[in-house]
Amino acid sequence: MKHFKIYIIMIIACFTISAKAQDGKKFKIHTVAFYNLENLFDTINDPSKNDEASPMMEMSVSHRGNAYLKKVQNLARVLADIGTDLIPNSPVIIGVAEVENKEVLKDVINDPELIAKDYGIVHYESPDRRGIDVGLIYQKKFFTPISTSSHELLIFDNASHKRVYTRDQLLVSGKLEEDLIHILVNHWPSRRGGEAKSRPNRIAAAKLSKKIIDSLQTIDPYAKIIMMGDFNDNPTNISLKEILKTEKDKENVNLKGIYNPMENFHRNGLGSNAYRDSWSLFDQIMLTKPFLEKDYSSFRFYQAGIFNKSYLVTKKGRYKGYPFRSFADGGFSDGFSDHFPTYIYLIKEVK
C-alpha cells in the first residue's frame, strides 16, 4: 500500500504538467536527489582510515573485485533511473552519503549507465571515524559550481570528553542554468547507543546546518537553499522541528523558514529505511521559502518523492520488504543500499 501511494502521486504529477502545457505554458523540469550509497568503499586498504571494518574489506580478497564492480553498476542504475517517470533525464544534482573517497564516485559516474550524462564531482575528505564522507555529483550541462566548502562538526562525548569524529557538512553554491542556488549535503551522527543518548550529536549537527543557512540568508534573505541528507532523525524529531524549525505546510513557511515536504510522507507511514520492522524517513530534502513562490520565472519546487521501485525492495528473507541492501550475512547480497533515495522536482516556465 505504501508503494501504491507514491505511484498515485507520480500519476497526478504527470497529469498536472500536461494540463499546464495544454493551457499554453511550457516548463523545464529538473530532478534533484539524495542517496545514501551504503558503504561505497573501494577494495584497497587505506592505512589512514578505518576502512578495514567496512563490509567490502571484510570480504575475502578474491570476492572484493566482483562485488565492488557489481555494487557500482547497481548504484549507477538507480541514479540513472531517479525522476525518469516524469522526465527523460537522470537527476541534474545528486547528494550522496557513505562514500569512502572521490575515486569511488568517479567509478559510479563513469559507469555506462551514467557516463553520457557527464557528471562532475564535489568531494572533501572528512574526519569520520569510519572513513565515510558526503559528496555531490552534478550534470555539467545544467549546473555550474561557483563555490564549495566543507564545514567541520565539532562534538564531544559527554562521558569520555573525547571528540566524536563524524562527517563534515558540504556546501555547494552554483548556477542551475541561470538560477543561483545553494545545496547543503549532510550525514548527521548515527543513533549508535540509542536515540536519546545520541540525540545531542544530531542537535549539534542541526545547529551547524542552521548556522550555515543563516550565513547565506544574512547575505541574501531570498537565497534559494536546498538542504538534503541522511539526518538519522525523522522529520518530526527535535533537531529538525525545534532547531531548524522546519514546516510541513508551505503556507506556514516564513521568508527565512524551511519547508520539509518529507514530513507529510513520514506522518503517512512512508519511510526510506527500516530497522527492526519499523520504518524511518531519515533521508530528506528541504527547501527555503524562495523555492515556494508562485512565480515560475525561476526554478520552483514542484513535487517530492521517495524512490522505492520494486527492484529496490528485498523480496525474501529476514529483510523482506526492506530496501535491498548491498551487504548481508557477511557477504555481498547483489543489492543496492539499505536506504531508498529521495528526490524533488524543480520546474521553471519557458517563455
HELIX and SHEET records of a PDB file:
HELIX    1   1 LYS A    2  GLN A   22  1                                  21    
HELIX    2   2 ASP A   51  ALA A   53  5                                   3    
HELIX    3   3 PRO A   55  GLU A   58  1                                   4    
HELIX    4   4 VAL A   61  ASP A   81  1                                  21    
HELIX    5   5 LYS A  102  ILE A  109  1                                   8    
HELIX    6   6 ILE A  115  LYS A  117  5                                   3    
HELIX    7   7 GLU A  195  ILE A  219  1                                  25    
HELIX    8   8 ILE A  238  ILE A  238  1                                   1    
HELIX    9   9 SER A  239  ILE A  243  3                                   5    
HELIX   10  10 LYS A  250  ASN A  252  5                                   3    
HELIX   11  11 MET A  262  ARG A  267  1                                   6    
HELIX   12  12 LYS A  289  LEU A  292  5                                   4    
HELIX   13  13 SER A  310  LEU A  312  5                                   3    
SHEET    1   A 6 TYR A 119  HIS A 123  0                                        
SHEET    2   A 6 ASP A 133  GLN A 139 -1                                        
SHEET    3   A 6 ILE A  93  VAL A  99 -1                                        
SHEET    4   A 6 LYS A  26  LEU A  40  1                                        
SHEET    5   A 6 THR A 342  VAL A 350 -1                                        
SHEET    6   A 6 ARG A 300  ILE A 306 -1                                        
SHEET    1   B 7 PHE A 143  HIS A 151  0                                        
SHEET    2   B 7 GLN A 169  LEU A 176 -1                                        
SHEET    3   B 7 ASP A 179  HIS A 187 -1                                        
SHEET    4   B 7 ILE A 225  ASP A 230  1                                        
SHEET    5   B 7 ASP A 283  THR A 288 -1                                        
SHEET    6   B 7 ILE A 258  TYR A 259 -1                                        
SHEET    7   B 7 THR A 246  GLU A 247  1                                        
SHEET    1   C 2 ASN A 273  TYR A 275  0                                        
SHEET    2   C 2 SER A 278  SER A 280 -1                                        
SHEET    1   D 2 PHE A 327  ALA A 328  0                                        
SHEET    2   D 2 GLY A 331  PHE A 332 -1                                        
END                                                                             
